[in-house]
């Protein structure tokens, strides 16, 4: 591994802010290096007065770049790098030390930085030492020869450091709806066969780990041997080896087996356990000598049907996890120390589920274990139901609560955590279920807070995000926000939409800026900067677009988006603000079958946010009758090209026959419209009054 370079500090006082460091010492160590990439650790010792926040600045001498970081917020401007504290490590006492790490890229040489400043004060001294590339462990079978454009393989962190290994896995990506598909092969759910090119392109996006979910149910023989189909196992092994050769950390598991047959364990314990053990015995043998960068996950989203309750669920999952652990460890080879991933029940981060997994970890007493949970956000927001249209304080608190619980239970005890899947549940139907700006705020904050809590994340992608053959992101704006969150924060605003009426006078419009630790730099349209004081004003966190600027931006005032401007901040990605011309939408009377009923709608530039449904007595109508606000894309869905709002069969299936329902449509402009529907014998009448 690389040798450390130490910078010794002076005790000289420098006139700066009250938070300036009077003296400091920095230890910069290249932990590992490979062709084109490296990992480094940085330790800061404060020799001056106590600090409540710190900022370390250095310049790379050879043009290196930081690609991801942990335990610090890291930003770059050319070769200059600034690392600032995160929420939990800002306090730095006299003679106190704090450390952080990062992965970087280099070409030509990887020379060690020669000077650092802490809160504006130079940490002076000399830097020495060299680094030696670490040899990449062999894979079994040998890795496929890669073309010159393939991203280089990463070197695993030092053996015996699971926290560093899992930090190096950040960020991660899921190869969803391929090998986990329930059917004849990996194409059963509509995705094409996995190619080397796909993995190469995912690696090029900056991902360092790949979770390959695998469902084995249809690919093994009968009891008692449960022999895995050779062709299926070889195909999984082929893709695993492609990923390892690309430099990924790789995770494989038993995936939808969890609900196909493992869930019957409460009433069929012996058969389920025998089948489970047989599969892991074969997998442990097949991958016994594979690279240590291959990790095994015992089971995806474990669940049990017909159990007596939480206590039995905990006992059964503990039995699966400990049996998995025993089988893998006893198989020898690299499996003796391979990192193993153990889930909570349902991969839930609820405190009782976390506590149950803590008990398993304590009993196993194995340092080479990883805890995993999944996170798809606060449910009403994640699917857009119960009025959960915004990433508000409730949704944010849910996020921090989940990550805080797993941090306190595991990370604070040096047990690494992987969020094996994250995203929004509404994506399963349509990525437009959640409004774009609210979606971006969710992913910005999730990336930041996971980094803050030192938790590795693996994006769930079933093909709806990164094209499996086009190798393009379906929503580049979303990915730009996700990628930025790996290293820094971005400024956002209360909305990404400003609505201007189609007719009548145009007045100024205001948004609230969420600076997120950044500073506001200005507004830009294309390559043209808007003028502060003329086009906009900023007062505190309030950004106001002037009437004159809006009049210019909407032009002829055609319905819809007439201009996009960007709010720019001192770091992160800009915040797009769409200037939209609208009139209140117009609904029309209609009749039709409950199986295909649609409300004729002239949207006139506006967009639908949500819908309420109530009976005449004020009680809630339709599915999810605990709330008046129905689920987007399940009970209803706008069709902007067809000029209609579809009321789906799932909605009418839970509406009382012959009973009038009052619908309230809420639009993003703030407009609300009332509509009435009555279903009778499968036929629906809809009216505006």
GIGIPE-V714684 format. One record per pair of residues at least 12 apart in sequence whose C-alpha atoms are under 7 Angstrom apart, sorted by the first residue. I is the first residue (numbers start at 1). J is the second residue. D is the distance in Angstrom with one decimal. If there is no record, write none. Layout:
BEGIN
((I J D) (I J D))
END
This chain:
BEGIN
((1 31 5.6) (1 32 5.3) (1 131 6.9) (1 132 6.2) (1 134 6.1) (2 29 6.6) (2 30 4.8) (2 31 5.2) (2 32 5.8) (2 130 6.6) (2 131 4.1) (2 132 5.6) (3 29 6.1) (3 30 6.5) (3 129 5.8) (3 130 6.0) (3 131 5.8) (4 27 6.8) (4 28 5.9) (4 29 4.1) (4 30 6.6) (4 129 6.5) (5 27 5.9) (5 28 5.2) (5 29 5.8) (5 127 5.1) (5 128 5.3) (5 129 5.9) (6 26 6.1) (6 27 4.6) (6 28 6.3) (6 127 5.7) (7 25 5.7) (7 26 5.1) (7 27 6.2) (7 123 6.7) (7 124 6.3) (7 125 4.7) (7 126 5.5) (7 127 6.0) (8 25 5.0) (8 26 7.0) (8 123 6.6) (8 124 5.9) (8 125 4.6) (9 23 5.6) (9 24 4.9) (9 25 4.9) (9 123 4.7) (9 124 5.0) (9 125 6.2) (10 23 5.6) (10 123 6.8) (10 124 6.2) (11 23 4.9) (14 121 6.6) (19 51 5.9) (20 119 5.1) (20 120 6.5) (20 121 6.6) (21 46 6.9) (21 48 5.3) (21 49 6.5) (21 118 6.3) (21 119 6.1) (21 121 6.1) (22 47 6.6) (22 48 4.3) (22 49 6.6) (23 46 6.4) (23 47 4.7) (23 48 5.1) (23 123 6.5) (24 45 5.6) (24 46 4.7) (24 47 4.9) (24 48 7.0) (24 123 5.3) (25 44 5.9) (25 45 5.0) (25 46 6.6) (25 123 5.9) (26 42 7.0) (26 43 5.6) (26 44 4.6) (26 45 6.3) (27 42 5.6) (27 43 4.9) (27 44 6.5) (28 41 6.0) (28 42 4.6) (28 43 6.5) (29 41 5.2) (29 42 6.3) (30 131 6.6) (32 133 6.5) (32 134 6.1) (32 155 6.6) (32 157 6.8) (33 132 6.9) (33 133 4.7) (33 134 6.1) (33 155 6.9) (34 133 5.3) (34 134 6.6) (34 154 6.5) (34 155 6.6) (35 152 6.2) (36 105 5.5) (36 106 5.0) (36 107 5.6) (36 152 6.6) (37 104 5.6) (37 105 4.3) (37 106 5.8) (38 103 5.8) (38 104 5.4) (38 105 6.3) (39 102 5.8) (39 103 4.4) (39 104 6.2) (40 101 5.7) (40 102 5.6) (40 103 6.4) (41 100 6.0) (41 101 4.3) (41 102 6.6) (42 99 5.5) (42 100 5.5) (42 101 6.0) (43 97 6.7) (43 98 5.7) (43 99 4.2) (43 100 6.7) (44 97 5.4) (44 98 5.3) (44 99 6.1) (45 95 5.9) (45 96 5.6) (45 97 4.3) (45 98 6.7) (46 92 6.7) (46 93 6.8) (46 94 5.5) (46 95 5.1) (46 96 5.6) (46 97 6.5) (47 94 5.5) (47 95 5.1) (48 94 5.6) (49 94 5.5) (50 92 5.7) (50 93 4.3) (50 94 5.0) (51 91 5.6) (51 92 5.0) (51 93 6.2) (52 90 5.4) (52 91 4.4) (52 92 6.4) (53 85 6.3) (53 90 4.3) (53 91 5.9) (54 84 5.7) (54 85 5.7) (54 90 6.2) (54 118 6.8) (54 119 5.9) (55 82 6.7) (55 83 5.7) (55 84 4.4) (55 85 6.7) (55 118 5.7) (55 119 5.1) (56 82 5.7) (56 83 5.2) (56 84 6.3) (56 116 6.7) (56 117 5.6) (56 118 4.6) (56 119 6.4) (57 81 5.6) (57 82 4.5) (57 83 6.4) (57 116 5.6) (57 117 5.2) (57 118 6.6) (58 80 5.8) (58 81 5.4) (58 82 6.8) (58 113 6.8) (58 115 6.1) (58 116 4.8) (58 117 6.7) (59 79 5.4) (59 80 4.2) (59 81 6.0) (59 113 6.3) (60 79 5.3) (60 80 6.4) (60 113 5.3) (61 111 6.3) (61 113 5.9) (62 109 6.3) (62 110 6.2) (62 111 6.0) (63 79 5.5) (63 106 6.9) (64 79 6.8) (64 104 6.8) (64 105 5.7) (64 106 4.7) (64 110 7.0) (65 104 5.3) (65 105 5.3) (65 106 6.7) (66 102 6.7) (66 103 6.0) (66 104 4.2) (66 105 6.6) (67 103 5.7) (67 104 5.0) (67 105 6.8) (68 102 5.6) (68 103 5.4) (68 486 6.0) (68 487 5.3) (69 101 5.8) (69 102 4.0) (69 103 6.3) (69 487 5.8) (70 100 6.0) (70 101 5.5) (70 102 6.1) (70 451 6.1) (70 454 6.4) (71 86 6.5) (71 100 4.9) (71 101 6.8) (71 451 7.0) (71 452 6.4) (71 454 6.6) (72 84 5.6) (72 85 5.1) (72 86 5.4) (72 100 6.0) (73 85 6.3) (73 86 6.4) (73 487 6.0) (73 488 5.3) (74 487 5.6) (74 488 5.9) (75 487 7.0) (75 488 6.4) (86 452 6.0) (87 452 6.9) (114 126 6.8) (114 127 5.8) (134 155 6.6) (136 155 5.5) (137 291 6.0) (138 291 6.1) (139 290 5.1) (139 291 5.0) (140 289 6.1) (140 290 5.0) (143 241 6.1) (143 242 6.8) (143 245 5.2) (144 242 6.7) (144 245 6.7) (150 200 6.0) (151 200 6.9) (151 203 6.5) (151 204 6.2) (151 246 6.4) (152 246 6.4) (152 247 6.2) (153 245 6.4) (153 246 5.3) (153 247 3.3) (153 248 7.0) (154 247 4.8) (156 293 6.7) (162 368 6.1) (162 416 6.7) (163 414 6.6) (163 415 6.8) (163 416 5.3) (166 416 6.4) (166 456 6.6) (167 456 6.3) (169 208 5.2) (169 209 5.0) (169 249 6.1) (169 456 6.7) (170 208 6.0) (170 209 6.7) (170 456 5.1) (170 457 6.3) (171 207 5.2) (171 208 5.6) (171 209 6.4) (171 456 6.5) (171 457 5.9) (171 458 6.3) (172 207 5.4) (172 208 5.8) (172 209 4.4) (172 210 5.5) (172 457 5.8) (172 458 3.9) (172 459 6.2) (173 207 6.6) (173 209 6.4) (173 210 4.9) (173 211 6.2) (173 458 4.7) (173 459 4.7) (173 460 6.4) (174 210 5.7) (174 211 4.7) (174 212 6.2) (174 458 6.3) (174 459 5.9) (174 460 5.0) (174 461 5.6) (175 211 6.3) (175 212 5.3) (175 213 6.9) (175 461 6.4) (175 462 6.7) (176 213 6.6) (176 460 6.7) (176 461 5.4) (176 462 4.2) (176 463 7.0) (177 189 6.2) (177 191 6.9) (177 462 5.0) (178 191 6.3) (179 213 6.2) (179 214 4.7) (179 215 6.3) (180 213 5.2) (180 214 4.3) (180 215 4.5) (180 255 6.2) (180 256 6.6) (181 215 6.7) (182 215 6.9) (183 218 7.0) (191 463 7.0) (196 242 6.3) (198 468 6.2) (198 471 6.9) (199 243 6.5) (200 246 6.6) (201 471 6.5) (208 248 5.2) (208 249 6.3) (209 248 4.8) (209 249 4.4) (209 250 5.7) (210 248 6.3) (210 249 6.3) (210 250 5.0) (210 251 6.4) (211 250 5.8) (211 251 4.6) (211 252 6.2) (212 251 5.9) (212 252 5.1) (213 252 5.7) (213 253 5.8) (213 255 5.6) (214 252 6.6) (214 253 5.9) (214 254 5.7) (214 255 5.3) (215 254 5.7) (215 255 4.9) (215 256 5.3) (215 257 5.8) (216 254 6.7) (216 257 6.6) (217 257 5.9) (219 232 6.6) (225 278 6.6) (226 275 6.5) (226 278 6.3) (226 279 7.0) (249 293 4.8) (249 294 6.0) (250 293 6.2) (250 294 4.7) (250 295 6.0) (251 294 5.8) (251 295 4.6) (251 296 5.6) (251 297 6.7) (252 295 6.6) (252 296 5.3) (252 297 6.0) (253 296 5.9) (253 297 4.7) (253 298 5.9) (253 299 5.8) (253 300 6.8) (254 298 6.5) (254 299 4.8) (254 300 6.1) (255 299 6.0) (255 300 4.8) (256 300 7.0) (258 299 6.6) (258 300 6.3) (258 301 6.6) (258 302 5.4) (258 303 6.5) (259 303 6.7) (263 303 5.4) (263 304 4.1) (263 305 5.5) (264 304 6.2) (264 305 5.8) (265 304 6.7) (266 304 6.7) (266 305 6.9) (266 306 6.3) (266 307 5.3) (280 324 6.7) (281 327 6.1) (284 328 5.5) (284 331 6.4) (285 331 6.5) (288 331 6.9) (288 332 6.8) (288 333 5.5) (288 334 5.9) (288 335 5.6) (289 333 5.6) (289 334 5.4) (290 334 6.9) (292 334 6.4) (292 338 5.8) (295 338 6.5) (295 339 5.4) (295 340 5.8) (296 340 5.1) (296 341 6.0) (297 340 6.0) (297 341 4.4) (297 342 6.1) (298 321 6.3) (298 324 6.2) (298 341 6.4) (298 342 5.9) (301 345 6.6) (301 346 4.3) (301 347 5.1) (302 345 5.4) (302 346 5.1) (303 345 6.3) (303 346 5.7) (314 356 6.4) (317 345 7.0) (318 360 6.3) (321 342 6.5) (337 368 6.4) (338 368 6.8) (339 368 5.0) (339 369 5.5) (339 370 6.8) (340 368 6.6) (340 369 5.0) (340 370 6.0) (341 369 5.9) (341 370 4.6) (341 371 5.8) (341 372 6.5) (342 370 6.2) (342 371 5.2) (342 372 6.0) (343 371 6.0) (343 372 4.8) (343 373 6.1) (344 357 5.7) (344 372 6.9) (344 373 6.4) (347 372 6.7) (347 373 4.2) (347 374 5.4) (348 373 5.7) (348 374 6.5) (349 373 6.2) (349 402 5.7) (349 405 7.0) (349 406 6.8) (351 405 6.9) (358 409 7.0) (370 415 6.4) (370 416 5.2) (370 417 5.7) (371 416 6.3) (371 417 4.8) (371 418 6.4) (372 417 5.6) (372 418 4.9) (372 419 5.7) (372 420 6.1) (373 418 6.9) (373 419 5.3) (373 420 6.3) (374 419 5.2) (374 420 5.6) (374 421 4.9) (374 422 6.0) (375 419 6.7) (375 421 6.4) (375 422 4.8) (375 423 6.9) (376 422 5.2) (376 423 4.9) (376 424 4.8) (376 425 6.0) (377 399 6.4) (377 424 6.2) (378 395 5.2) (378 398 5.9) (381 395 6.8) (382 424 5.0) (382 425 5.4) (382 426 5.8) (383 425 5.6) (383 426 4.4) (383 433 7.0) (383 631 6.8) (384 433 6.7) (384 434 6.4) (384 631 5.7) (384 632 5.6) (385 629 6.0) (385 630 5.5) (385 631 4.2) (385 632 6.5) (386 627 5.6) (386 628 6.8) (386 629 4.6) (386 630 6.3) (387 610 6.9) (387 629 5.5) (389 434 6.9) (389 609 6.8) (390 438 5.6) (391 438 5.4) (391 441 6.7) (391 442 6.1) (403 450 6.8) (403 453 6.9) (407 453 6.1) (417 455 5.5) (417 456 6.5) (418 455 6.0) (418 456 4.8) (418 457 5.8) (419 456 6.1) (419 457 4.7) (419 458 6.0) (420 457 6.4) (420 458 5.2) (421 458 5.4) (421 459 5.6) (421 460 5.1) (422 458 6.4) (422 459 5.2) (422 460 5.6) (423 459 6.4) (423 460 6.1) (433 632 6.3) (433 633 6.7) (437 495 6.2) (437 496 5.3) (440 478 6.2) (440 481 6.6) (441 492 6.9) (443 482 6.0) (444 481 6.1) (444 482 6.3) (444 485 5.6) (444 490 7.0) (447 482 6.7) (447 485 4.8) (447 486 5.9) (448 485 5.6) (448 488 6.9) (448 489 6.3) (481 573 6.5) (484 572 5.9) (484 573 6.7) (488 572 6.1) (489 516 6.5) (489 571 6.9) (489 572 5.5) (490 516 6.6) (490 571 6.1) (490 572 4.2) (490 573 5.7) (491 514 5.7) (491 515 4.6) (491 516 5.6) (491 518 6.3) (491 569 6.1) (491 575 6.8) (492 513 6.1) (492 514 5.0) (492 515 6.5) (492 575 5.7) (493 511 6.5) (493 512 5.5) (493 513 4.3) (493 514 5.1) (494 511 5.9) (494 512 5.1) (494 513 6.4) (495 511 6.8) (496 576 6.1) (496 577 4.4) (496 578 6.1) (497 577 5.5) (497 578 4.9) (497 579 6.2) (498 578 6.2) (498 579 5.0) (498 580 6.0) (499 579 6.2) (499 580 4.8) (499 581 5.9) (499 582 6.7) (499 669 5.9) (500 580 5.9) (500 581 4.8) (500 582 6.3) (501 581 5.6) (501 582 5.2) (501 583 5.8) (502 557 5.8) (502 581 5.5) (502 582 5.2) (502 583 5.6) (506 547 5.8) (506 551 6.6) (507 547 4.7) (508 544 6.7) (508 545 5.5) (508 546 4.5) (508 547 4.3) (509 544 5.6) (509 545 5.3) (509 546 6.8) (510 542 6.6) (510 543 5.5) (510 544 4.1) (510 545 6.2) (511 542 5.9) (511 543 5.2) (511 544 6.4) (512 541 5.6) (512 542 4.7) (512 543 6.1) (513 541 5.0) (513 542 6.1) (513 543 6.6) (518 569 6.1) (518 570 5.5) (518 571 6.3) (519 569 5.5) (519 570 5.3) (520 568 6.3) (520 569 4.5) (520 570 6.5) (521 568 5.3) (521 569 4.9) (521 570 6.3) (522 567 6.0) (522 568 5.5) (523 565 6.7) (523 566 5.5) (523 567 4.7) (523 568 6.1) (524 565 5.6) (524 566 5.2) (524 567 6.7) (525 564 6.6) (525 565 4.6) (525 566 6.3) (535 548 6.9) (535 549 4.9) (554 579 6.8) (554 581 6.9) (557 581 5.8) (558 581 6.4) (559 581 4.9) (559 582 5.4) (559 604 5.8) (559 605 4.6) (560 580 5.1) (560 581 5.2) (560 582 6.4) (560 605 4.1) (561 578 6.2) (561 579 5.7) (561 580 4.3) (561 581 6.5) (562 579 5.9) (562 580 5.8) (562 581 6.9) (563 578 6.0) (563 579 5.2) (564 576 6.5) (564 577 5.6) (564 578 4.5) (564 579 6.1) (565 577 5.3) (565 578 6.6) (580 605 7.0) (581 605 6.0) (582 604 5.5) (582 605 4.5) (582 606 5.6) (583 604 5.6) (583 605 6.8) (584 604 6.9) (584 671 6.3) (585 601 6.8) (585 602 5.4) (585 603 4.6) (585 604 5.6) (585 606 6.7) (586 601 5.7) (586 602 5.0) (586 603 6.7) (587 599 6.9) (587 600 5.8) (587 601 4.7) (587 602 6.5) (587 688 6.8) (588 600 5.4) (588 601 6.6) (588 687 6.8) (588 688 6.4) (589 686 5.4) (589 687 4.4) (589 688 6.1) (590 685 6.1) (590 686 5.0) (590 687 6.6) (591 684 5.5) (591 685 4.5) (591 686 6.0) (592 683 5.8) (592 684 5.3) (592 685 6.8) (593 682 5.9) (593 683 4.5) (593 684 5.8) (594 649 5.9) (594 652 6.3) (594 682 5.3) (594 683 5.6) (594 684 5.8) (595 648 6.9) (595 649 4.9) (596 648 6.8) (597 646 6.1) (597 647 5.8) (598 644 5.9) (598 645 5.4) (598 646 4.2) (598 647 5.8) (599 644 5.3) (599 645 5.0) (599 646 6.3) (600 643 6.2) (600 644 4.5) (600 645 6.7) (601 643 5.1) (601 644 4.6) (601 645 6.5) (602 643 5.7) (603 643 6.8) (606 667 6.6) (606 668 6.8) (606 669 6.4) (607 667 5.5) (607 668 5.7) (608 638 6.7) (608 666 6.2) (608 667 4.4) (608 668 6.1) (609 666 5.6) (609 667 5.0) (609 668 5.6) (610 629 7.0) (610 632 6.6) (610 665 6.2) (610 666 5.3) (611 629 5.6) (611 630 5.9) (611 663 6.7) (611 664 5.6) (611 665 4.6) (611 666 5.9) (612 628 5.0) (612 629 4.3) (612 630 5.9) (612 663 5.5) (612 664 5.0) (612 665 6.5) (613 628 5.4) (613 629 6.6) (613 661 6.4) (613 662 5.7) (613 663 4.6) (613 664 6.6) (614 628 6.3) (614 661 5.6) (614 662 5.2) (614 663 6.7) (615 660 6.3) (615 661 4.8) (615 662 6.1) (616 660 6.8) (616 661 6.7) (621 655 6.1) (621 661 6.9) (622 651 5.4) (622 652 6.7) (622 654 4.8) (622 655 4.9) (623 651 6.1) (623 654 5.6) (634 648 6.8) (634 650 6.8) (635 647 6.1) (635 648 5.3) (635 650 5.8) (635 651 4.6) (636 648 5.5) (657 679 5.5) (657 680 5.3) (657 681 6.9) (658 678 5.9) (658 679 5.5) (658 680 4.9) (659 678 5.9) (660 676 6.8) (660 677 5.9) (660 678 4.6) (661 676 5.6) (661 677 5.3) (661 678 6.2) (662 674 6.9) (662 675 6.0) (662 676 4.7) (662 677 6.8) (663 675 5.0) (663 676 5.8) (674 688 6.7) (675 687 6.0) (675 688 4.8) (675 689 6.8) (676 688 6.2) (676 689 6.8))
END
